Amino acid sequence: MLDLWTFAVVNGKGREVHASVYWLGIAAIGLVVGFLAGLFGKGGSAIATPLLHAVGVPAIVAVASPLPATIPSTAVAAAAYWRSHFLDKRVLVWSVAFGVPTTIVGAVATRWIPGTALVKATDVLVACLGLRFLLFPTDAREVVREATWYRLRLAAVATVAGLASGLLANSGGFLLAPLYLAVLRLPIKGAFATSLTVATLLAVPGTIVHAALGHIDWAVVAVFGATSVPLSYLGARVGLRSNARHLERTYGAVLSILGLVFLLAR
């Protein structure tokens, strides 16, 4: 007998994919992840995966299901930055050109990599990136010089983010924003605006592949997306009006704690 907050989903082969999914927890996670994603110019899937898994969503479903919801949430957040003219169109074009094919390669590779391993990899990335933001926040200057070997750096950043996006079933924003800042030396708000836009586009091929592989639970997508999408726009508006260096330190502290807690709990 299933209670009000749980139910079982059975895939086409008759195997139970998950049971006891706590919908209230998923909705709350969507609120938090959506706001933070908009605030810091990142898709949010990397944070959503361990949180969803913690409330009972199976590993591979927790990895893949946040991805479709990322498409509208990052697009809504990016719109807030577009209106302020922070988007770097050259970085956008190069990132999509290299990122889309590598995203597909990474997503297909998940057929041979177990979901639990991907969740643990996400935990490690969340903790490491959190420490980076906390200990080495980006200089918030809006005027920066173009880095040497710029196109090579651009191609490398897009390739790495695309592979990670496909393998970890996220939009790539968790890597794009910090890499744009550290490797390409974009101004911080330009990095956020471009990261959100590229993340929106990279989420599309990853969603198609993971849906074809049967990794996505659309009920989880619906509940998660219903709360994350509106909060992502609010987060972006707050981010545009806030001190980026202080926000980055706060974000780093939260990510570090979450990543370490999840790693120790598994």
C-alpha positions in Angstrom: 0.0 0.0 0.0 1.5 3.3 -1.1 1.1 6.5 1.0 0.2 9.9 -0.4 3.8 10.9 -1.1 5.1 7.7 -2.8 4.5 5.5 -5.7 6.3 3.0 -7.9 7.3 3.5 -11.5 7.8 0.5 -13.7 9.8 0.7 -16.9 9.0 -1.0 -20.2 10.7 -4.3 -19.2 8.5 -4.6 -16.1 11.3 -3.8 -13.6 10.6 -1.3 -10.8 12.6 1.8 -11.3 11.9 3.5 -8.1 9.5 3.6 -5.1 9.2 5.9 -2.0 10.1 9.1 -3.8 9.4 12.0 -1.5 7.7 14.5 -3.7 7.7 17.2 -1.0 11.5 16.8 -0.7 11.9 17.0 -4.5 9.9 20.2 -4.7 11.9 21.7 -1.9 15.2 20.7 -3.6 13.9 22.4 -6.8 13.3 25.7 -4.9 16.8 25.7 -3.5 18.6 24.5 -6.6 16.7 26.9 -8.9 17.5 29.9 -6.8 21.2 29.0 -6.4 21.5 28.2 -10.1 20.2 31.6 -11.2 22.2 33.4 -8.5 25.5 31.9 -9.5 25.1 31.3 -13.3 25.1 27.5 -13.1 22.6 24.9 -14.2 22.3 23.4 -10.8 22.1 19.7 -11.9 25.4 18.9 -10.1 23.8 20.0 -6.8 20.4 18.5 -7.5 21.8 14.9 -8.1 23.1 14.2 -4.6 20.1 15.9 -3.0 17.6 13.9 -5.0 19.5 10.7 -4.3 19.4 11.5 -0.6 15.6 11.7 -0.5 15.2 8.3 -2.2 15.6 8.8 -5.9 17.6 6.0 -7.5 21.1 6.9 -8.6 20.8 7.0 -12.4 17.4 8.7 -12.1 18.8 11.3 -9.8 21.7 11.8 -12.2 19.5 12.3 -15.3 16.1 13.6 -14.2 17.3 17.2 -13.3 18.6 17.7 -16.8 15.3 18.4 -18.7 14.2 20.8 -16.0 17.5 22.7 -16.5 16.5 23.8 -20.0 13.7 26.2 -19.0 15.3 27.2 -15.7 18.7 28.2 -17.2 16.9 29.9 -20.1 14.8 32.0 -17.7 17.8 32.9 -15.6 19.9 33.7 -18.7 17.2 36.1 -19.9 17.8 38.3 -16.8 21.4 38.7 -17.9 20.6 39.1 -21.6 18.6 42.2 -20.8 21.7 43.7 -19.1 23.8 42.9 -22.2 26.4 40.6 -20.5 26.3 37.8 -23.0 29.6 37.0 -24.8 28.4 35.8 -28.2 31.9 34.6 -29.4 32.3 32.4 -26.4 28.7 31.2 -26.8 29.3 30.1 -30.5 32.5 28.3 -29.7 31.2 26.6 -26.6 28.2 25.2 -28.4 30.2 24.1 -31.4 32.6 22.0 -29.3 30.2 21.3 -26.4 27.3 19.7 -28.1 29.1 16.8 -29.8 31.1 16.0 -26.7 28.0 16.1 -24.6 26.5 13.4 -26.8 29.7 11.3 -26.5 29.6 11.6 -22.7 25.9 10.8 -22.4 26.2 7.7 -24.6 29.1 6.5 -22.4 26.8 6.3 -19.4 25.5 3.0 -20.8 28.7 1.4 -19.4 29.1 3.5 -16.3 26.9 2.7 -13.2 24.7 5.4 -11.7 26.2 5.1 -8.3 29.7 5.9 -9.7 28.3 9.0 -11.4 26.6 10.1 -8.2 29.9 9.8 -6.3 31.8 11.6 -9.0 29.2 14.4 -8.7 29.8 14.5 -4.9 33.5 14.9 -5.4 33.1 17.6 -8.0 30.7 19.6 -5.9 33.1 19.5 -2.9 36.1 20.4 -5.0 34.4 23.3 -6.7 33.0 24.5 -3.4 36.5 24.7 -1.9 37.8 26.5 -5.0 35.0 29.2 -4.7 35.4 29.5 -1.0 39.2 29.7 -0.9 39.9 31.4 -4.2 37.0 33.6 -5.2 37.2 35.3 -8.5 38.2 39.0 -8.7 34.9 40.8 -9.5 36.5 43.4 -11.8 34.4 43.9 -14.9 37.3 44.9 -17.2 39.8 42.1 -18.0 42.3 41.4 -20.7 41.8 38.6 -23.2 43.9 35.5 -22.3 46.7 34.2 -24.6 45.9 31.3 -26.9 42.3 32.3 -26.5 40.7 30.1 -29.1 42.6 27.0 -27.9 41.5 27.7 -24.3 37.9 28.2 -25.6 37.9 24.8 -27.4 39.4 23.0 -24.3 36.9 24.5 -21.9 33.9 23.6 -24.1 35.2 20.1 -24.7 35.8 19.4 -21.0 32.4 20.9 -20.0 30.6 19.0 -22.7 32.0 15.6 -21.7 31.2 16.3 -18.1 27.8 17.4 -19.0 27.0 14.2 -20.9 28.6 11.9 -18.3 27.1 13.5 -15.3 23.8 14.4 -17.0 24.0 18.0 -16.1 24.0 21.1 -18.3 27.7 21.8 -17.7 27.1 25.1 -15.9 28.9 23.9 -12.8 32.1 23.8 -14.8 31.5 26.5 -17.4 31.2 29.5 -15.1 34.4 28.8 -13.1 36.3 27.8 -16.3 35.1 30.9 -18.1 36.4 33.0 -15.1 39.7 31.1 -14.5 40.7 30.0 -18.0 39.1 32.6 -20.3 39.2 35.5 -17.8 35.8 36.7 -18.6 34.3 39.4 -16.4 32.2 37.7 -13.7 28.7 38.7 -15.0 29.7 37.9 -18.5 30.8 34.5 -17.4 27.4 33.9 -15.6 25.4 35.1 -18.6 27.3 33.0 -21.1 27.4 30.0 -18.8 23.6 30.0 -18.4 23.0 30.3 -22.1 25.4 27.6 -23.1 24.1 25.3 -20.3 20.6 25.7 -21.8 21.8 24.5 -25.2 24.0 21.7 -23.8 21.1 20.3 -21.8 19.2 19.5 -25.0 21.3 16.7 -26.5 22.0 15.2 -23.1 18.3 15.1 -22.4 17.5 13.3 -25.7 20.2 10.7 -25.1 19.3 10.0 -21.5 15.6 9.8 -22.3 16.4 7.3 -25.1 18.4 5.2 -22.5 15.5 5.3 -20.1 17.3 7.2 -17.4 14.7 10.0 -16.9 11.7 9.9 -14.6 9.4 12.5 -16.0 7.3 12.7 -12.8 10.5 13.8 -11.0 11.2 16.2 -13.8 7.7 17.8 -13.5 7.9 18.3 -9.7 11.5 19.5 -9.7 10.9 21.8 -12.6 7.7 23.3 -11.3 9.7 24.9 -8.4 13.1 25.4 -9.9 12.1 27.4 -12.9 10.5 30.4 -11.2 13.2 30.6 -8.5 16.0 30.6 -11.1 14.8 33.9 -12.5 14.6 35.4 -9.0 18.1 34.1 -8.2 19.5 35.8 -11.4 17.9 39.1 -10.4 19.4 38.9 -7.0 22.8 38.0 -8.5 22.8 41.0 -10.7 22.3 43.3 -7.7 24.8 41.6 -5.4 28.5 41.6 -4.6 29.7 38.7 -6.7 32.8 38.0 -4.6 30.8 37.6 -1.4 28.2 35.5 -3.1 30.9 33.2 -4.5 32.4 32.6 -1.1 28.9 31.8 0.3 28.2 29.5 -2.6 31.6 27.8 -2.1 30.9 27.2 1.6 27.5 25.6 0.8 28.9 23.4 -1.9 31.8 22.3 0.2 29.6 21.3 3.1 27.1 19.5 0.8 29.8 17.6 -1.1 31.6 16.4 2.0 28.4 15.4 3.8 27.2 13.3 0.8 30.6 11.7 0.4 30.9 10.7 4.0 27.3 9.5 4.1 27.8 7.0 1.3 
